[in-house]
Amino acid sequence: MSYGPPPGYSPYPGQPSPVPPAQTGLNGFGLTSLILGILAAAVCWLPFIGIVGILFAIAGLVFGILGITMLKYRERRTLAIIGTIVCSVAGVAAMILPWITGAFFVFDWFMNSGVIEDIEDWATTYPTTSPDFTGAPFPTTTP
């Protein structure tokens, strides 16, 4: 019983050998990197929680670099490169944006809490200068 020629050999002498099929499939590390990068970009702008985006970005960078450097994914590195770029941008944004949005959140709370009005009331109730204030650091005596 004949099963045909071994892989890579032509069935007839002098004929070119068939080209092996291109590897199909997905770079799992690249896909994981891209998903983690998108997740990091989604949470990086949230005040006080956005710092978690840094963890997602670091994990995505690790998966992206693994997807780029592994030999078995040599032909399918595009997804890993895109995931690594998205994780890098999201990681930088996750380091900056939570502090900015948190500052706006605290500033808004500060403005709406009545603290400014209390300070203004205190300043008018307890003036810092008095009519007999001379501006000298020590009391002066006149001879």
C-alpha positions as CSV (number, residue, x, y, z in Angstrom):
1,M,0.0,0.0,0.0
2,S,1.4,3.4,-1.0
3,Y,0.9,6.4,1.1
4,G,2.6,8.9,-1.2
5,P,6.0,10.6,-0.9
6,P,7.3,11.9,2.4
7,P,6.6,15.5,3.2
8,G,8.8,17.9,1.2
9,Y,9.5,15.5,-1.6
10,S,8.0,15.6,-5.1
11,P,6.0,12.5,-6.2
12,Y,7.8,12.6,-9.6
13,P,11.5,13.0,-10.2
14,G,12.4,16.5,-11.5
15,Q,9.3,18.1,-10.2
16,P,9.6,20.9,-7.6
17,S,8.6,19.9,-4.2
18,P,5.3,21.4,-2.9
19,V,5.6,24.5,-0.7
20,P,4.6,23.7,2.8
21,P,1.4,25.6,3.9
22,A,1.9,28.8,5.8
23,Q,1.4,28.5,9.5
24,T,-2.0,29.8,10.4
25,G,-3.1,30.6,13.8
26,L,-3.0,33.3,16.3
27,N,-0.2,34.7,18.4
28,G,-1.7,34.1,21.8
29,F,0.9,36.2,23.6
30,G,0.2,39.1,21.2
31,L,-3.5,38.8,21.7
32,T,-3.1,38.8,25.5
33,S,-0.9,41.8,25.2
34,L,-3.4,43.7,23.1
35,I,-6.3,42.9,25.5
36,L,-4.3,43.9,28.5
37,G,-3.3,47.2,26.8
38,I,-6.9,48.0,25.9
39,L,-7.9,47.2,29.5
40,A,-5.1,49.4,30.9
41,A,-6.2,52.3,28.6
42,A,-9.8,51.9,29.7
43,V,-8.9,52.2,33.4
44,C,-6.0,54.6,33.3
45,W,-8.1,57.8,33.5
46,L,-10.2,56.8,36.5
47,P,-9.2,58.7,39.7
48,F,-7.6,56.6,42.4
49,I,-8.3,53.3,40.5
50,G,-6.3,54.2,37.4
51,I,-3.1,53.1,39.0
52,V,-4.2,49.5,38.5
53,G,-3.7,50.3,34.8
54,I,0.0,50.3,35.4
55,L,-0.2,46.6,36.4
56,F,-2.2,45.7,33.3
57,A,0.3,47.6,31.1
58,I,3.3,45.9,32.7
59,A,1.7,42.5,32.3
60,G,0.8,43.3,28.7
61,L,4.3,44.5,28.0
62,V,5.7,41.2,29.2
63,F,3.3,39.2,27.0
64,G,4.0,41.4,24.0
65,I,7.7,41.1,24.3
66,L,7.3,37.3,24.7
67,G,5.1,37.2,21.6
68,I,7.7,39.2,19.6
69,T,10.7,37.2,20.6
70,M,9.4,33.6,20.6
71,L,10.6,31.6,17.5
72,K,7.3,29.8,17.0
73,Y,5.5,33.1,16.4
74,R,8.2,34.5,14.1
75,E,5.8,34.9,11.2
76,R,2.9,36.3,13.3
77,R,4.4,39.1,15.3
78,T,2.1,42.0,14.2
79,L,-0.4,41.5,17.0
80,A,2.3,41.4,19.6
81,I,3.9,44.6,18.3
82,I,0.6,46.4,18.3
83,G,-0.1,45.1,21.8
84,T,3.3,46.2,23.0
85,I,2.7,49.7,21.6
86,V,-0.7,50.0,23.2
87,C,0.6,48.8,26.5
88,S,3.4,51.3,26.4
89,V,1.1,54.2,25.7
90,A,-1.4,53.0,28.3
91,G,1.3,52.6,30.9
92,V,2.5,56.1,30.5
93,A,-1.0,57.4,30.6
94,A,-1.7,55.3,33.7
95,M,1.2,56.9,35.4
96,I,0.0,60.5,34.7
97,L,-3.8,60.5,34.2
98,P,-4.9,59.2,37.7
99,W,-3.0,62.1,39.4
100,I,-4.6,64.7,37.1
101,T,-8.1,63.4,37.4
102,G,-7.6,62.9,41.1
103,A,-6.5,66.5,41.4
104,F,-9.6,67.7,39.6
105,F,-11.7,65.5,41.9
106,V,-10.2,66.8,45.1
107,F,-10.3,70.4,43.8
108,D,-14.0,70.0,42.9
109,W,-14.7,68.6,46.4
110,F,-12.7,71.4,48.0
111,M,-14.6,74.1,46.1
112,N,-18.0,72.6,46.8
113,S,-17.5,71.7,50.4
114,G,-17.6,75.3,51.7
115,V,-14.0,75.4,52.9
116,I,-13.3,78.5,50.8
117,E,-16.3,80.4,52.3
118,D,-15.1,79.4,55.8
119,I,-11.7,80.8,55.1
120,E,-13.1,84.0,53.8
121,D,-15.4,84.3,56.8
122,W,-12.5,83.7,59.1
123,A,-10.4,86.3,57.3
124,T,-13.1,89.0,57.8
125,T,-13.8,88.0,61.4
126,Y,-10.1,87.9,62.5
127,P,-8.3,90.6,60.5
128,T,-4.5,90.2,60.3
129,T,-3.8,93.8,60.7
130,S,-4.9,96.2,63.4
131,P,-4.9,100.0,63.3
132,D,-2.1,100.2,65.8
133,F,0.1,97.8,63.8
134,T,3.4,99.5,62.9
135,G,4.9,96.8,60.8
136,A,8.0,96.4,63.1
137,P,8.9,92.9,64.2
138,F,9.3,93.9,67.8
139,P,7.4,96.5,69.9
140,T,9.1,99.9,69.7
141,T,9.3,102.2,72.6
142,T,9.4,105.9,72.1
143,P,11.8,107.8,74.5
